[in-house]
Amino acid sequence: MHEKSPQSPCWHTSSYGSAAEMSGLERSELGAHFTTCQTVRGRLHHLKSSVDTLHGLVSARFITCTLVVVAVATAGYLAL
């Protein structure tokens, strides 16, 4: 169940021709949101990030990675 805050932030979506500025309330709400997201992600975020990095490496060099795996498997088989 979601709790409604008694004081909702006032978000400004237009700068009316001047430089866009964040209000103090918007900045504090954004900081609270980032803190909540960081807490929720935890250890699984690091695991997913590592898997994504490995996937990017392997998918970009699929043939090379396949040849390395085959070479290591062949060397292991011949060593037995």
LINQUITA-V542982 format. One record per backbone hydrogen bond with DSSP energy under -0.5 kcal/mol. NH is the residue of the N-H (numbers start at 1). CO is the residue of the C=O. E is the energy in kcal/mol with one decimal. If there is no record, write none. Layout:
BEGIN
nh=NH co=CO e=E
nh=NH co=CO e=E
END
This chain:
BEGIN
nh=8 co=6 e=-0.6
nh=11 co=9 e=-0.8
nh=13 co=11 e=-0.5
nh=18 co=15 e=-1.8
nh=27 co=23 e=-2.3
nh=28 co=24 e=-2.3
nh=29 co=25 e=-2.4
nh=30 co=26 e=-2.4
nh=31 co=27 e=-2.2
nh=32 co=28 e=-2.3
nh=33 co=29 e=-2.2
nh=34 co=30 e=-2.5
nh=35 co=31 e=-2.2
nh=36 co=32 e=-2.2
nh=37 co=33 e=-2.6
nh=38 co=34 e=-2.5
nh=39 co=35 e=-2.0
nh=40 co=36 e=-2.2
nh=41 co=37 e=-2.1
nh=42 co=38 e=-1.5
nh=44 co=41 e=-0.6
nh=45 co=41 e=-0.8
nh=45 co=42 e=-0.6
nh=46 co=42 e=-0.7
nh=47 co=43 e=-1.8
nh=48 co=44 e=-2.7
nh=49 co=45 e=-2.5
nh=50 co=46 e=-2.2
nh=51 co=47 e=-2.5
nh=52 co=48 e=-2.6
nh=53 co=49 e=-2.1
nh=54 co=50 e=-2.4
nh=55 co=51 e=-2.7
nh=56 co=52 e=-2.3
nh=57 co=53 e=-2.0
nh=58 co=54 e=-2.7
nh=59 co=55 e=-2.9
nh=60 co=56 e=-1.4
nh=61 co=57 e=-1.2
nh=62 co=59 e=-0.6
nh=65 co=61 e=-2.7
nh=66 co=62 e=-2.4
nh=67 co=63 e=-2.5
nh=68 co=64 e=-2.2
nh=69 co=65 e=-2.4
nh=70 co=66 e=-2.4
nh=71 co=67 e=-2.5
nh=72 co=68 e=-2.5
nh=73 co=69 e=-2.4
nh=74 co=70 e=-2.6
nh=75 co=71 e=-2.4
nh=76 co=72 e=-2.3
nh=77 co=73 e=-2.2
nh=78 co=74 e=-2.6
nh=79 co=75 e=-1.6
nh=80 co=76 e=-0.8
nh=80 co=77 e=-0.5
END
